[in-house]
Amino acid sequence: MAFYDEKPSVLEAVGNGSYIYRFNIEEQTSEIHAEGTDEPVSTRTSWKCDEVIVWAPLSPNKITEAVITAICPASHEQKLVNEFNAANLGMVGGSKTSDEAKERIAAYKEFLECRKTLKEQVDADCVELGIK
């Protein structure tokens, strides 16, 4: 997680052949209080986002891979896949319909949905940035 006083750009060249790709960029507003009071005197706007380093040449697949790896390392993804498969085979909680099996299946489905959302965001950013 990175924080900025001004809205950061989605993509920034570092200058050494790498780029910072920023995603999940969100504006945050916080109140500034006078010393010793609970009354806000003003507000302050800042920005937070996730970011990854991607090396040239840029492509949507390369950026997607960096983002997904940052959010969910391959070892964690493999664990989710193994638990999903075991649950579907009835090897978790005694049956495929047990609460434990349903939780493992739901966890992997949640990961896939998150991955899909991230890929859609990267693809949209790449279209906007002219990255093919």
C-alpha positions in Angstrom: 0.0 0.0 0.0 1.3 3.4 -1.0 0.1 6.9 0.1 0.3 10.1 -1.9 -0.7 13.8 -1.2 -1.8 14.1 -4.9 -3.6 11.6 -7.1 -0.8 9.4 -8.5 -0.6 8.4 -12.2 -1.5 4.8 -13.1 1.8 4.3 -14.8 5.1 5.9 -14.2 8.5 5.3 -15.8 11.2 4.9 -13.2 14.0 5.5 -15.6 15.9 2.2 -15.4 13.7 0.2 -17.7 11.0 -0.4 -15.1 7.6 1.2 -14.5 5.4 1.6 -11.4 1.9 0.4 -12.2 -0.6 1.7 -9.6 -4.1 0.1 -9.1 -6.9 0.4 -6.6 -6.3 4.1 -6.5 -8.6 5.6 -3.8 -9.2 9.2 -2.6 -9.2 9.6 1.2 -10.5 12.6 3.1 -9.5 13.2 6.7 -10.5 15.9 9.1 -8.0 18.2 10.6 -8.8 19.2 14.2 -7.7 22.2 16.2 -5.4 21.2 19.1 -7.4 20.0 22.0 -10.8 20.0 20.3 -13.0 17.6 18.5 -14.2 20.1 16.0 -12.8 19.8 12.5 -11.0 22.9 11.3 -10.5 21.7 7.7 -10.2 18.6 5.7 -7.2 17.0 3.9 -7.4 14.9 0.8 -4.8 12.2 0.1 -4.6 9.1 -2.0 -3.8 5.5 -1.4 -3.2 2.7 -3.9 -1.4 -0.6 -4.5 1.6 -0.6 -6.8 3.9 -3.0 -8.5 7.1 -2.8 -10.5 6.9 -4.0 -14.1 9.8 -4.2 -16.5 9.7 -3.2 -20.2 8.5 -4.2 -22.6 5.0 -3.6 -21.1 2.0 -5.8 -22.0 -1.3 -6.4 -20.4 -0.3 -10.0 -19.5 2.9 -8.8 -17.9 1.2 -6.2 -15.8 -1.6 -8.7 -14.8 0.9 -11.2 -13.8 2.7 -8.7 -11.6 -0.5 -7.5 -10.0 -1.8 -11.0 -9.3 1.5 -12.2 -7.9 1.6 -9.2 -5.6 -1.9 -9.8 -4.3 -1.7 -13.6 -4.1 1.6 -15.4 -4.4 1.7 -18.6 -6.4 2.2 -20.7 -3.3 -1.0 -19.4 -1.8 -2.9 -19.8 -5.1 -1.7 -23.4 -5.3 -2.9 -24.0 -1.7 -6.4 -22.7 -2.7 -6.4 -25.0 -5.8 -5.4 -28.0 -3.8 -8.0 -27.3 -1.1 -10.7 -26.7 -3.8 -9.9 -30.0 -5.5 -9.8 -31.9 -2.2 -13.2 -30.4 -1.2 -14.7 -31.3 -4.6 -13.5 -34.9 -4.2 -15.2 -35.2 -0.8 -11.8 -35.3 1.1 -12.6 -32.3 3.3 -15.1 -32.6 6.1 -16.2 -36.1 5.0 -18.2 -35.0 2.0 -18.4 -32.4 -0.8 -21.4 -30.8 0.9 -19.9 -30.4 4.4 -19.5 -26.8 5.7 -15.7 -27.1 5.6 -15.7 -28.3 2.0 -18.1 -25.4 1.1 -15.8 -22.9 2.7 -12.8 -24.2 0.7 -14.7 -24.1 -2.5 -16.0 -20.6 -1.7 -12.4 -19.4 -0.9 -11.2 -20.5 -4.3 -14.2 -19.0 -6.1 -13.5 -15.7 -4.2 -9.9 -15.8 -5.4 -11.0 -16.3 -9.0 -13.5 -13.4 -8.8 -10.8 -11.1 -7.3 -8.4 -12.2 -10.1 -11.1 -11.5 -12.8 -11.7 -8.0 -11.3 -8.0 -7.2 -11.3 -7.5 -8.4 -14.9 -10.5 -6.3 -16.0 -8.9 -3.3 -14.3 -5.5 -3.9 -15.8 -7.0 -4.4 -19.3 -9.0 -1.2 -19.0 -5.9 0.7 -17.9 -3.9 -0.8 -20.7 -6.5 0.3 -23.3 -6.4 3.8 -21.8 -2.6 3.9 -21.8 -2.3 2.4 -25.3 -0.4 -0.7 -24.0 -0.9 -3.7 -26.3 
